Amino acid sequence: MAARGLRAWGPLILGLLLWLGWSGAVLATEIIVTADREPVSVNESFNLTFSADESPDGEPDFTPLSRDFRVLSQSQNSQISMVNGKVSRTFEWTVTVVAKQAGTLTVPPIAFGDDRSKPLTVTVTDRPAPGPAGSAGDDALLIEVDVSPKNPYVQAQVIYTVRVLYRTRLGGARLSPLEIPDALVQQLGDKRNYSTERNGATYSATEIRYAIFPQKSGPLLIPPLTLDAEVQASGRGGFNPFFGRPMKTVSLRSKAIELQVRPAPAAFSGKHWLPAQNVTLEETLSPDTGRIETGQPLTRTLTLRAQGATVGVLPELGLAGLPEDIRRYPDQPALDEQRQGTGLLSTRQEKTALVPDRPGRYLLPAIEVPWWNTAAERMEVARLPEREIEVAAGAAAPIQPVPEPTPASAQETAGTPPVKGGEPESGRADSPIWFWLCLFLAGGWLITAGLWWRTARWSQEKTVMKPSESPQLSGSRLMRELKEACAANDPGRARRALLDWAAQRWPDCDASLEGIAGHSQGELKHAVQALGRALYGYPRTEWNGAALWAAIVTTDLGKARAENRGPVALAPLHPPAQASPQSGARRPNALSMTQ
C-alpha cells in the first residue's frame, strides 16, 4: 500500500523539487565584477569591484583570487538611493590585487553563499623597464607615457596616459600642461594613486589620463611633458640628523610620441562623419501613449549618446519628413560631456513640441545616424523606426469649411439633379433623413454649449467661494515642499516642486528644467543644471539638494517671502559628515601636481 502511494505521489514530488530548483536559480542575485582600468601591468595594483543590486546569499569568499593574483586589501560599501519614489540599494565589495604574471587572466566566479559572481577577463601586460624616459637620484623619480591607438582616425578619441613613479620623499611636483596643435585635449577625471614595481623596486604612482581628438589627418606629434619636482638629495654629505637630507629640484622630460592619423575611410557613406566606440539613439514621447487630440502638444525627445566622441561631432537629428498638418516648436538642444576614466561620453538631446491641426493617423519618420565603429573598424547605423501617432478630434477642434456648391453643369455631368434655390428638384421630402440628422446634430451642439457654460460658471463660483487658496498660501506650500525635497536629497521630488515653483514665478516659462535654467542666472542656473545632470546624466550620480535650496532662498521671490515672515534662519540641510581616515588623512608622500 505504501509502495503504491509512493508511485502515485512520486511524479508530483519530483516536479515540485524541480520547480523549487528552477525558482531558486531564477531568484539568484546577479553579481557583476569590473576592473578600474584595462589593461594593467604585471606587479601593478588595481581594483576589482563586485557589485549587486540586492543583498547576496552570504559573505564573499575571495580565496580563488589567490591563484593568479595577490590580494592586498578589501573593503565593503553599500549605498541607498531613491529615484521617482522607488528606493534602491547597491552593495559593493572592492578588492585591491596585483597580478602574479602577464597574460590574459580570468577573475573566477566568487561565491557569495549560494550566489556566484560573473567571471571577468583581465589583460596583464609585461611592461618593459623604462629607458630614456627620465630618472633622478638613483631612479628615484620616473615618468612614463602611453598612447592608444597610435593610428587613429581623424576626430576619433586617443587615450594618452602619463605616470609619475617615485620611491622617495617629494617636496612638490609640477607637470607642464599638455598642448597639441591641431588637436583637442581634455583631461579625464582626477589623478589616481596606486603602487607598482619597476626592475624589482616598488614605486608609488600617480596617473593622469587625457583624451586627444586629432582634427586633421597625417602625422601628429605629441610633445614631451616636463616634470619639475623636489626630491631628497642622495649621499651622506648633506645629511642633518634633525631635518634629514636636504631637498633638490630635478627636471624630467617624457618621450615624444608621433601618431599617424587616418582620414575618414571610403567605406563610410554617411553625410556626417562620426567616429566613436559606441552610439545609441533613444526616443521618448509625452504623453507616452502616442494618442492626443487636435491642438494638444506632443513632446518628442530624441537623445543621442556617443562614447569616445566630443559633443561637437554629434549631428543634428532634425525634423525632416514630418507631416504638414503638424506644427513643430523645437527647443534649444541640450549638450553635455562627461569625462569618465575610460574616455569622453557626449550627449545631445533635442525636444520638440508637435501640435497636430487635424485628426487622423500620422507617421513620424524614421531617424538614422550613421557612425564609424573605431573598435570594430566598420560603419554602423543607430536607428529609430517609424512611429505612428493617433490624433482624435478635440472638443475645440476647428470646424472644417463647407465646400462650395457645384455648378449646375458639373452636377448634370456627374448625374446629380440640378439645383434650384439651393435644393434639389426632388425636394426635401425625397430625403427626410438629412433633415432629421441636421436637427439631431443641432440639438447636440446646443446641449454641449449649455454644459460648457454651466461648467465655466461653476468654476468661477468655486474660485470665489474658496478665498483661502491664495497665492501666498500656495507659495508657502511650494517653498515647504521644495525645502523638504532638497533636505531629503530627492532629485525626482525636487524636480516636481521646482516646476510648480517656476510656474508661479514665471508663468511663461517652459515646463522643463531647461526652461527654468533659461530664466535663471548665477547660482540658481548652476543648481538647476546640476539637478538635470543628476536626473538624466549617465552614469547616475548622487545629488545634494543644499545648493539648490540655497540658490532658491536668495532669489527675489525667496527674499520677498522672507520679508513677509520676518528674518528666517536656515539650518544646514545636511550636517557635515566626519571624514574617514582613508579619505580625510593625506598621505605624507602623496604627489600633488598642478597644471
PECOR-V42011 format. One record per helix or strand. SS is the DSSP state (helix for helix, strand for strand). FROM is the first residue (numbers start at 0). LEN is the number of residues. If there is no record, write none. Layout:
# PECOR-V42011
[[SS FROM LEN] [SS FROM LEN]]
This chain:
# PECOR-V42011
[[helix 1 25] [strand 30 5] [strand 39 2] [strand 44 8] [strand 59 2] [helix 61 6] [strand 68 15] [strand 85 14] [strand 102 5] [strand 110 2] [strand 114 3] [strand 119 6] [strand 134 2] [strand 140 8] [strand 152 1] [strand 156 10] [strand 169 6] [strand 182 16] [strand 200 14] [strand 217 5] [strand 225 7] [strand 239 1] [strand 243 1] [strand 246 7] [strand 256 6] [strand 274 2] [strand 277 9] [strand 290 3] [strand 296 11] [helix 310 3] [strand 325 5] [strand 333 7] [strand 342 14] [strand 359 5] [strand 366 7] [strand 377 7] [strand 386 6] [helix 407 7] [strand 418 2] [strand 422 2] [helix 427 38] [helix 470 17] [helix 490 15] [helix 512 7] [helix 521 15] [helix 545 8] [helix 555 10] [helix 580 4] [strand 592 2]]
